[in-house]
Amino acid sequence: MTDLPDNSDFPEGARGGKAVRGALNVVSGAIPFAGGLLAAAAAAWSEKEQDRINAFLRHWMQMLSEEMKEKEETILQIMSRVDMTDEDVAKRVESPEYQSILKKSFRDWAGTESKEKRVLLRNLLANAASIKMVNDDVVRLFLEWIKTYSELHFAVVAKIYNAQGITRGEVWTSLGRERVREDSADADLFKLLFRDLSTGGIVRQHRETDWQGNYVKKSPHRAKPGHGSRQMVSAFDDGEQYELTALGQQFVHYAMTDVPVKLEFNKGDIDVP
């Protein structure tokens, strides 16, 4: 891993200011859509602002360095969980299809958001190399889910997986949350989480099926005149039950199920050319 440059590696004074502005002018020509902005910035910066420029560059390179470390650790964790002595697994890892999934996952790197998301990504890529429950299009969809949804979304998914038929009120309680007002921001957020997961095809309200797997229509419920409630359905409703869709269950098996380590090694054991 390349060490971050210290202060002496950044241009200082008038000569350094000219160097940075010259580099920006070169970059502005290479990036058409940003060219005008970068060229204007290069022309506007004075030598007195060079320290601020250098500080920005140091923070930026620090961020890139941390991201590279996270990716390196994730790759090592994936490979320690993949049985490369299995001929089918070895062919899968080397295949263009799997390499394409790897490229997408690290190009859209969601691991910078949290350690929890890095674990989901690690599990998904390790399982995608070892088992073939779903096709690669579904694996790419799972990558999008990891990038798009928050840790709280996945906490709700886990609660529903562990108790199929659980209600929204029961999910809220099992998350350890105290009851709040229906018109509160917390209630709005909780309803939004379920709406996201429902429209995303991960969870749904429980439905009865016949012996062929066809969904059976619910019998309409008609309240007697004058006996209907004037209140809307609560964000913490205890009537409707929820369950994972088939895709949601596969996501749990692929991304939320830990893969045991098959190989132990240290970073120093690996030679990187």
Secondary structure, DSSP 8 states (H G I E B T S, - for coil): ------GGGS--HHHHHHHHHHHHHHHHHH-HHHHHHHHHHHHH--GGGHHHHHHHHHHHHHHHHHHHHHHHHHHHHHHTTS-TTSHHHHHHHHSHHHHHHHHHHHHT--TTS-HHHHHHHHHHHHHHHH--SS-HHHHHHHHHHHHHS-HHHHHHHHHHHHTTTEEHHHHHHHTT-----TTSHHHHHHHHHHHHHHHTTSEEE---B-TTS-B---------TT-S-SS---TT-SSSEEEE-HHHHHHHHHHSS---------GGGS---
